[in-house]
Amino acid sequence: MIREKLVEYAKLAWDRKLTESTGGNMSVRHGSEILITPTTVIKHFLVPEDIVAMTPEGKQTGGLRKASSEYRMHLRIYEKCPDVGSVFHAHPAHATAMAVMQRAIPVNTLPEAALMLAPITYLPYKMPGMDEFADAFNEGLEMGSRVFVLQNHGVTAAGKDIEEAYAKLETLEFLAQIAFLSGAKPGHLEIPTEDILLFLEHVLGRKVTDYRSDYWFK
């Protein structure tokens, strides 16, 4: 069932235009295995048999196809974050445009976005699929970020399960669209931080003292 669910949400991401052609890769932690979408397959046409099984060390143990070339990023996130159960990497048009322009996506524009996405980490360009690319995530993950904007590449969202990882991806793209349409940018047309904190404390039921909207790494 977990393979079917991963396929369903990977197809949903493609159908919702959150990624293009064969772009993007999605995974889920399942027991001692990592299940991940294969390389060079249009997500709309995925079937459960396409899903690749890997060990946390990167050895392929199942699947008829070859794992996504960016599997190292997925394995690194799972290694660093016991709370993460699923990772979605994709190339949504508006968020990727912001990544190309190296513009921050104003997360405090919408209260729900601040709750779900912050802090967003912005990473400099690294060649996809390489160890150096996976290494770039380390510091942001350690500081609690689970959403990443990758310069000239795309975005990555991690969640406790497939639903949460997907929801973060779609929320990030919606937020980027709103920024394009409204002209919002950090400090302009955003909700004041004190009001964001009040909202977070109301929803979370606790005082929030460590809120940050983003991190930038060069």
Backbone as CSV, one residue per row, in Angstrom:
resi,resn,N_x,N_y,N_z,CA_x,CA_y,CA_z,C_x,C_y,C_z
1,MET,0.816,-1.225,0.000,0.000,0.000,0.000,0.844,1.267,0.000
2,ILE,2.010,1.237,0.655,2.807,2.453,0.748,3.363,2.840,-0.625
3,ARG,3.702,1.846,-1.454,4.146,2.147,-2.817,3.029,2.807,-3.613
4,GLU,1.833,2.279,-3.479,0.688,2.852,-4.185,0.442,4.298,-3.756
5,LYS,0.594,4.553,-2.474,0.373,5.911,-1.969,1.441,6.873,-2.479
6,LEU,2.704,6.430,-2.499,3.768,7.278,-3.029,3.525,7.579,-4.501
7,VAL,3.124,6.574,-5.260,2.812,6.779,-6.674,1.654,7.769,-6.830
8,GLU,0.620,7.627,-6.013,-0.545,8.510,-6.093,-0.157,9.974,-5.880
9,TYR,0.675,10.227,-4.882,1.045,11.607,-4.583,2.088,12.148,-5.559
10,ALA,2.955,11.283,-6.074,3.892,11.720,-7.111,3.124,12.116,-8.371
11,LYS,2.118,11.321,-8.742,1.258,11.668,-9.875,0.521,12.977,-9.618
12,LEU,0.031,13.144,-8.394,-0.686,14.372,-8.048,0.217,15.593,-8.227
13,ALA,1.471,15.483,-7.796,2.410,16.589,-7.967,2.596,16.923,-9.446
14,TRP,2.725,15.901,-10.277,2.891,16.136,-11.713,1.620,16.730,-12.310
15,ASP,0.464,16.156,-11.958,-0.806,16.618,-12.507,-1.129,18.046,-12.075
16,ARG,-0.678,18.431,-10.889,-0.905,19.792,-10.381,0.161,20.771,-10.875
17,LYS,1.020,20.308,-11.807,2.074,21.129,-12.406,3.086,21.620,-11.370
18,LEU,3.317,20.777,-10.371,4.338,21.092,-9.374,5.708,20.574,-9.796
19,THR,5.739,19.832,-10.883,7.000,19.451,-11.500,6.714,19.165,-12.961
20,GLU,7.770,18.958,-13.750,7.623,18.893,-15.207,8.292,17.642,-15.782
21,SER,7.809,17.199,-16.937,8.452,16.115,-17.679,8.867,14.988,-16.740
22,THR,10.150,14.644,-16.734,10.648,13.597,-15.827,11.231,14.187,-14.550
23,GLY,11.075,15.499,-14.347,11.703,16.179,-13.218,11.090,15.799,-11.882
24,GLY,11.885,15.984,-10.844,11.429,15.743,-9.483,11.642,14.310,-9.042
25,ASN,11.658,14.119,-7.730,11.796,12.788,-7.145,11.164,12.816,-5.769
26,MET,10.511,11.722,-5.411,9.752,11.646,-4.181,10.079,10.342,-3.472
27,SER,10.083,10.385,-2.152,10.440,9.185,-1.395,9.654,9.112,-0.091
28,VAL,9.698,7.915,0.507,9.073,7.701,1.808,9.938,6.719,2.590
29,ARG,10.031,6.932,3.881,10.712,5.977,4.759,9.706,4.897,5.140
30,HIS,10.102,3.640,4.929,9.195,2.529,5.209,9.975,1.455,5.954
31,GLY,9.820,1.433,7.275,10.596,0.504,8.080,12.073,0.812,7.957
32,SER,12.851,-0.189,7.585,14.295,-0.003,7.432,14.682,0.353,6.002
33,GLU,13.693,0.563,5.130,13.963,0.874,3.728,13.551,2.294,3.387
34,ILE,14.152,2.801,2.316,13.719,4.040,1.688,13.133,3.665,0.333
35,LEU,11.895,4.057,0.084,11.255,3.843,-1.207,11.276,5.156,-1.969
36,ILE,11.746,5.127,-3.223,11.968,6.360,-3.974,11.561,6.174,-5.430
37,THR,11.120,7.246,-6.045,10.750,7.194,-7.460,11.997,6.959,-8.314
38,PRO,11.817,6.334,-9.474,12.962,6.043,-10.337,13.357,7.243,-11.181
39,THR,14.505,7.147,-11.789,15.001,8.201,-12.666,14.312,8.137,-14.028
40,THR,14.206,9.285,-14.678,13.737,9.456,-16.070,12.382,8.811,-16.344
41,VAL,11.447,8.983,-15.438,10.085,8.516,-15.667,9.125,9.689,-15.437
42,ILE,8.245,9.950,-16.384,7.220,10.974,-16.205,6.288,10.523,-15.084
43,LYS,6.136,11.353,-14.080,5.447,10.929,-12.862,3.992,10.510,-13.105
44,HIS,3.342,11.084,-14.092,1.945,10.742,-14.350,1.781,9.267,-14.708
45,PHE,2.831,8.655,-15.241,2.738,7.277,-15.718,3.392,6.273,-14.771
46,LEU,3.738,6.712,-13.573,4.324,5.794,-12.598,3.343,4.683,-12.226
47,VAL,3.898,3.509,-11.953,3.128,2.406,-11.370,3.902,1.906,-10.158
48,PRO,3.247,1.251,-9.209,3.933,0.819,-7.989,5.191,-0.010,-8.238
49,GLU,5.191,-0.778,-9.315,6.352,-1.615,-9.617,7.586,-0.794,-9.993
50,ASP,7.383,0.479,-10.348,8.515,1.347,-10.687,9.288,1.813,-9.454
51,ILE,8.643,1.800,-8.301,9.260,2.348,-7.097,10.473,1.504,-6.689
52,VAL,11.552,2.200,-6.366,12.822,1.565,-6.022,12.976,1.507,-4.508
53,ALA,13.440,0.387,-3.998,13.748,0.235,-2.576,15.252,0.341,-2.373
54,MET,15.647,1.076,-1.316,17.060,1.270,-1.016,17.293,1.100,0.486
55,THR,18.512,0.748,0.840,18.905,0.792,2.241,19.269,2.229,2.591
56,PRO,19.318,2.582,3.870,19.731,3.929,4.257,21.159,4.260,3.824
57,GLU,21.937,3.241,3.481,23.313,3.456,3.019,23.388,3.641,1.507
58,GLY,22.267,3.474,0.803,22.243,3.731,-0.630,22.322,2.514,-1.522
59,LYS,22.187,1.327,-0.978,22.195,0.124,-1.796,20.796,-0.177,-2.287
60,GLN,20.641,-0.368,-3.599,19.329,-0.679,-4.152,18.998,-2.136,-3.871
61,THR,17.818,-2.353,-3.293,17.414,-3.707,-2.911,16.149,-4.173,-3.615
62,GLY,15.509,-3.321,-4.398,14.289,-3.715,-5.081,13.870,-2.683,-6.100
63,GLY,13.020,-3.101,-7.021,12.537,-2.206,-8.056,13.072,-2.597,-9.419
64,LEU,12.252,-2.382,-10.435,12.629,-2.762,-11.802,13.462,-1.704,-12.495
65,ARG,13.522,-0.508,-11.941,14.241,0.599,-12.562,15.374,1.075,-11.657
66,LYS,16.099,2.070,-12.130,17.193,2.661,-11.378,16.660,3.819,-10.540
67,ALA,17.167,3.951,-9.335,16.708,5.020,-8.437,17.027,6.395,-9.001
68,SER,16.256,7.379,-8.572,16.550,8.774,-8.920,18.004,9.100,-8.639
69,SER,18.603,9.874,-9.524,20.016,10.253,-9.351,20.222,11.122,-8.121
70,GLU,19.148,11.675,-7.562,19.267,12.547,-6.402,18.954,11.818,-5.092
71,TYR,19.096,10.506,-5.112,18.780,9.722,-3.909,19.637,10.134,-2.718
72,ARG,20.853,10.640,-2.955,21.738,11.017,-1.836,21.113,12.118,-0.982
73,MET,20.425,13.061,-1.625,19.733,14.119,-0.880,18.680,13.509,0.037
74,HIS,17.897,12.587,-0.475,16.853,11.947,0.323,17.455,11.195,1.504
75,LEU,18.496,10.410,1.238,19.118,9.634,2.312,19.701,10.539,3.382
76,ARG,20.280,11.664,2.976,20.857,12.596,3.947,19.779,13.180,4.849
77,ILE,18.653,13.554,4.271,17.568,14.127,5.071,17.059,13.110,6.081
78,TYR,16.872,11.873,5.654,16.409,10.840,6.586,17.449,10.564,7.670
79,GLU,18.716,10.585,7.288,19.786,10.350,8.264,19.800,11.418,9.351
80,LYS,19.612,12.662,8.944,19.704,13.786,9.874,18.426,14.006,10.675
81,CYS,17.301,13.515,10.174,16.008,13.918,10.738,15.126,12.706,11.024
82,PRO,15.179,12.175,12.228,14.310,11.048,12.575,12.819,11.375,12.451
83,ASP,12.465,12.667,12.521,11.067,13.073,12.426,10.537,13.052,11.001
84,VAL,11.405,12.956,10.009,10.992,13.021,8.606,10.649,11.628,8.098
85,GLY,9.456,11.518,7.498,9.026,10.247,6.934,8.871,10.269,5.428
86,SER,8.953,11.471,4.821,8.792,11.573,3.375,9.463,12.841,2.867
87,VAL,9.986,12.776,1.636,10.681,13.910,1.018,10.173,14.067,-0.412
88,PHE,9.804,15.292,-0.765,9.390,15.615,-2.134,10.331,16.681,-2.692
89,HIS,10.983,16.355,-3.798,11.796,17.339,-4.519,11.146,17.565,-5.875
90,ALA,10.963,18.826,-6.253,10.254,19.126,-7.493,10.679,20.482,-8.038
91,HIS,10.094,20.822,-9.195,10.451,22.060,-9.893,9.212,22.885,-10.209
92,PRO,8.441,23.307,-9.198,7.262,24.140,-9.470,7.682,25.483,-10.060
93,ALA,6.924,25.956,-11.047,7.377,27.084,-11.869,7.671,28.351,-11.078
94,HIS,6.741,28.799,-10.221,6.931,30.082,-9.554,8.028,30.009,-8.486
95,ALA,8.019,28.944,-7.690,9.062,28.815,-6.667,10.438,28.639,-7.304
96,THR,10.494,27.912,-8.424,11.780,27.741,-9.099,12.238,29.040,-9.730
97,ALA,11.299,29.831,-10.244,11.667,31.156,-10.760,12.293,32.005,-9.661
98,MET,11.725,31.946,-8.466,12.309,32.680,-7.334,13.709,32.148,-7.023
99,ALA,13.888,30.838,-7.154,15.204,30.245,-6.904,16.215,30.725,-7.929
100,VAL,15.802,30.862,-9.187,16.692,31.351,-10.234,17.065,32.818,-9.984
101,MET,16.077,33.602,-9.565,16.318,35.029,-9.316,16.978,35.290,-7.965
102,GLN,17.132,34.234,-7.162,17.678,34.342,-5.803,16.875,35.352,-4.978
103,ARG,15.548,35.241,-5.081,14.642,36.080,-4.320,13.988,35.259,-3.223
104,ALA,13.908,35.838,-2.050,13.248,35.156,-0.935,11.743,35.100,-1.172
105,ILE,11.151,33.983,-0.809,9.699,33.829,-0.866,9.147,34.309,0.480
106,PRO,8.304,35.349,0.489,7.901,35.991,1.746,6.924,35.139,2.548
107,VAL,7.462,34.306,3.415,6.658,33.294,4.091,5.632,33.903,5.039
108,ASN,5.878,35.115,5.539,4.931,35.753,6.458,3.770,36.440,5.737
109,THR,3.661,36.228,4.428,2.527,36.792,3.688,1.223,36.115,4.082
110,LEU,1.286,34.832,4.402,0.099,34.050,4.758,0.346,33.336,6.085
111,PRO,-0.563,33.394,7.026,-0.309,32.758,8.326,-0.107,31.249,8.209
112,GLU,-0.888,30.596,7.332,-0.750,29.149,7.181,0.613,28.782,6.614
113,ALA,1.152,29.626,5.739,2.472,29.363,5.169,3.549,29.472,6.241
114,ALA,3.420,30.469,7.111,4.385,30.611,8.199,4.361,29.388,9.103
115,LEU,3.178,28.865,9.354,3.032,27.680,10.200,3.651,26.455,9.548
116,MET,3.415,26.271,8.252,3.794,25.039,7.580,5.220,25.055,7.034
117,LEU,5.726,26.220,6.632,6.969,26.264,5.860,8.180,26.803,6.611
118,ALA,7.983,27.758,7.497,9.131,28.418,8.123,9.868,27.481,9.077
119,PRO,11.201,27.632,9.130,12.032,28.502,8.298,12.391,27.847,6.967
120,ILE,12.286,28.620,5.885,12.743,28.161,4.570,14.255,28.386,4.496
121,THR,14.969,27.403,4.021,16.413,27.548,3.824,16.716,27.697,2.335
122,TYR,17.555,28.659,2.008,17.960,28.933,0.629,19.391,28.455,0.435
123,LEU,19.587,27.558,-0.520,20.892,26.951,-0.735,21.489,27.382,-2.072
124,PRO,22.798,27.611,-2.120,23.455,27.957,-3.383,23.480,26.759,-4.320
125,TYR,23.701,27.024,-5.587,23.705,25.946,-6.574,24.829,24.954,-6.308
126,LYS,24.476,23.683,-6.327,25.421,22.570,-6.293,24.967,21.569,-7.346
127,MET,25.910,20.850,-7.935,25.531,19.900,-8.971,24.599,18.829,-8.412
128,PRO,23.409,18.688,-8.975,22.464,17.690,-8.457,23.028,16.268,-8.523
129,GLY,22.661,15.489,-7.524,23.038,14.091,-7.510,24.382,13.776,-6.899
130,MET,25.144,14.795,-6.526,26.480,14.574,-5.993,26.462,14.642,-4.462
131,ASP,27.517,14.128,-3.843,27.636,14.201,-2.389,27.651,15.651,-1.914
132,GLU,28.292,16.532,-2.669,28.358,17.943,-2.294,26.960,18.552,-2.242
133,PHE,26.092,18.111,-3.125,24.707,18.582,-3.132,23.994,18.142,-1.856
134,ALA,24.148,16.875,-1.485,23.534,16.390,-0.248,24.115,17.099,0.971
135,ASP,25.422,17.340,0.962,26.082,17.992,2.093,25.516,19.386,2.352
136,ALA,25.064,20.064,1.290,24.585,21.441,1.424,23.368,21.540,2.340
137,PHE,22.656,20.434,2.538,21.451,20.443,3.357,21.747,20.360,4.858
138,ASN,22.946,19.949,5.220,23.227,19.600,6.610,22.876,20.699,7.606
139,GLU,23.388,21.889,7.384,23.242,22.949,8.386,21.789,23.384,8.531
140,GLY,21.096,23.524,7.413,19.686,23.906,7.486,18.854,22.867,8.220
141,LEU,19.119,21.596,7.952,18.400,20.530,8.643,18.657,20.588,10.138
142,GLU,19.907,20.811,10.513,20.261,20.858,11.934,19.599,22.035,12.642
143,MET,19.295,23.097,11.900,18.633,24.258,12.494,17.116,24.143,12.440
144,GLY,16.623,23.006,11.981,15.190,22.764,12.031,14.427,23.029,10.761
145,SER,15.105,23.429,9.703,14.408,23.691,8.451,14.039,22.381,7.772
146,ARG,12.839,22.352,7.171,12.390,21.190,6.418,11.933,21.576,5.014
147,VAL,12.134,22.832,4.652,11.778,23.330,3.324,12.979,24.068,2.755
148,PHE,13.351,23.718,1.511,14.566,24.246,0.912,14.285,24.763,-0.494
149,VAL,14.826,25.946,-0.778,14.797,26.515,-2.119,16.216,26.430,-2.660
150,LEU,16.370,25.798,-3.815,17.689,25.450,-4.344,17.990,26.308,-5.562
151,GLN,19.000,27.131,-5.469,19.324,28.089,-6.522,19.453,27.401,-7.880
152,ASN,18.741,27.950,-8.877,18.781,27.440,-10.250,18.467,25.943,-10.343
153,HIS,17.577,25.480,-9.468,17.302,24.042,-9.468,15.834,23.755,-9.169
154,GLY,15.350,24.072,-7.988,13.985,23.732,-7.625,13.790,23.835,-6.132
155,VAL,12.971,22.973,-5.577,12.668,23.024,-4.145,12.602,21.606,-3.590
156,THR,12.800,21.506,-2.280,12.677,20.236,-1.568,11.883,20.475,-0.295
157,ALA,10.912,19.596,-0.048,10.089,19.695,1.159,10.064,18.344,1.855
158,ALA,10.265,18.357,3.161,10.258,17.134,3.961,9.159,17.229,5.006
159,GLY,8.489,16.101,5.255,7.416,16.075,6.237,7.393,14.769,6.990
160,LYS,6.524,14.712,7.977,6.440,13.504,8.802,5.878,12.325,8.021
161,ASP,5.130,12.622,6.948,4.571,11.574,6.107,4.374,12.133,4.706
162,ILE,3.868,11.289,3.805,3.704,11.696,2.414,2.770,12.893,2.299
163,GLU,1.664,12.871,3.043,0.696,13.971,2.960,1.334,15.300,3.345
164,GLU,2.114,15.303,4.421,2.706,16.561,4.876,3.770,17.057,3.915
165,ALA,4.607,16.164,3.412,5.640,16.587,2.458,4.991,17.176,1.211
166,TYR,3.948,16.510,0.704,3.251,17.035,-0.469,2.592,18.385,-0.158
167,ALA,1.939,18.485,0.978,1.255,19.731,1.343,2.238,20.897,1.427
168,LYS,3.418,20.643,1.959,4.435,21.702,2.018,4.844,22.137,0.618
169,LEU,5.022,21.169,-0.267,5.391,21.495,-1.644,4.333,22.370,-2.304
170,GLU,3.078,21.987,-2.200,2.019,22.747,-2.848,1.836,24.116,-2.179
171,THR,1.952,24.183,-0.869,1.837,25.466,-0.171,2.955,26.408,-0.574
172,LEU,4.173,25.879,-0.730,5.306,26.708,-1.139,5.070,27.302,-2.522
173,GLU,4.581,26.490,-3.451,4.322,27.013,-4.791,3.182,28.028,-4.775
174,PHE,2.125,27.784,-3.998,1.034,28.746,-3.894,1.543,30.079,-3.337
175,LEU,2.387,29.998,-2.325,2.952,31.211,-1.738,3.784,31.980,-2.760
176,ALA,4.581,31.254,-3.557,5.383,31.916,-4.591,4.483,32.577,-5.631
177,GLN,3.383,31.927,-5.987,2.433,32.525,-6.928,1.843,33.811,-6.356
178,ILE,1.443,33.782,-5.090,0.882,34.975,-4.455,1.913,36.101,-4.435
179,ALA,3.168,35.771,-4.195,4.220,36.793,-4.191,4.358,37.430,-5.568
180,PHE,4.302,36.617,-6.618,4.388,37.159,-7.979,3.197,38.055,-8.287
181,LEU,2.003,37.635,-7.902,0.795,38.381,-8.247,0.648,39.661,-7.435
182,SER,1.079,39.620,-6.176,0.842,40.750,-5.271,2.022,41.706,-5.168
183,GLY,3.206,41.245,-5.545,4.408,42.050,-5.333,4.939,41.951,-3.924
184,ALA,4.405,41.030,-3.139,4.902,40.860,-1.764,6.351,40.409,-1.784
185,LYS,7.091,40.868,-0.819,8.471,40.445,-0.619,8.768,40.615,0.860
186,PRO,9.861,40.053,1.356,10.138,40.162,2.793,10.088,41.608,3.271
187,GLY,9.237,41.856,4.249,9.081,43.196,4.797,8.077,44.063,4.064
188,HIS,7.508,43.577,2.964,6.544,44.350,2.179,5.317,43.497,1.928
189,LEU,4.183,43.941,2.406,2.906,43.232,2.312,2.891,41.943,3.134
190,GLU,3.795,41.813,4.073,3.789,40.669,4.976,3.028,41.009,6.253
191,ILE,2.552,39.966,6.915,1.950,40.118,8.233,3.058,40.442,9.231
192,PRO,2.872,41.422,10.121,3.910,41.722,11.113,4.287,40.496,11.926
193,THR,5.556,40.377,12.248,6.056,39.198,12.946,5.315,38.957,14.254
194,GLU,4.972,40.027,14.974,4.285,39.839,16.254,2.916,39.181,16.061
195,ASP,2.261,39.485,14.923,0.974,38.862,14.644,1.148,37.410,14.203
196,ILE,2.222,37.138,13.478,2.539,35.752,13.125,2.767,34.932,14.394
197,LEU,3.492,35.493,15.344,3.761,34.778,16.593,2.469,34.500,17.366
198,LEU,1.572,35.475,17.395,0.293,35.258,18.064,-0.480,34.123,17.412
199,PHE,-0.480,34.094,16.081,-1.168,33.024,15.353,-0.534,31.667,15.664
200,LEU,0.792,31.593,15.611,1.484,30.329,15.873,1.218,29.839,17.291
201,GLU,1.250,30.753,18.247,1.011,30.362,19.643,-0.424,29.885,19.846
202,HIS,-1.359,30.507,19.116,-2.760,30.078,19.201,-2.921,28.665,18.640
203,VAL,-2.306,28.406,17.487,-2.457,27.107,16.828,-1.683,26.014,17.561
204,LEU,-0.466,26.343,17.982,0.408,25.342,18.602,0.128,25.140,20.085
205,GLY,-0.506,26.115,20.702,-0.825,26.007,22.118,0.373,26.182,23.027
206,ARG,1.368,26.899,22.555,2.577,27.153,23.366,3.218,28.446,22.898
207,LYS,4.049,29.011,23.745,4.746,30.242,23.397,5.867,29.937,22.414
208,VAL,6.007,30.749,21.390,7.034,30.565,20.372,8.092,31.650,20.550
209,THR,9.312,31.228,20.843,10.398,32.200,21.088,11.524,32.100,20.069
210,ASP,11.480,31.078,19.198,12.610,30.835,18.290,12.207,30.919,16.824
211,TYR,11.165,31.690,16.529,10.666,31.746,15.147,11.618,32.494,14.234
212,ARG,11.920,31.879,13.093,12.644,32.527,12.005,11.949,32.192,10.706
213,SER,11.925,33.147,9.785,11.251,32.901,8.509,12.169,32.214,7.509
214,ASP,13.487,32.470,7.582,14.375,31.846,6.601,15.828,31.841,7.066
215,TYR,16.628,31.066,6.321,18.087,31.032,6.455,18.672,31.097,5.055
216,TRP,19.771,31.843,4.939,20.481,31.920,3.645,21.887,31.376,3.817
217,PHE,22.288,30.511,2.892,23.655,29.989,2.900,24.290,30.263,1.551
218,LYS,25.499,30.771,1.563,26.231,31.084,0.345,27.465,30.202,0.223
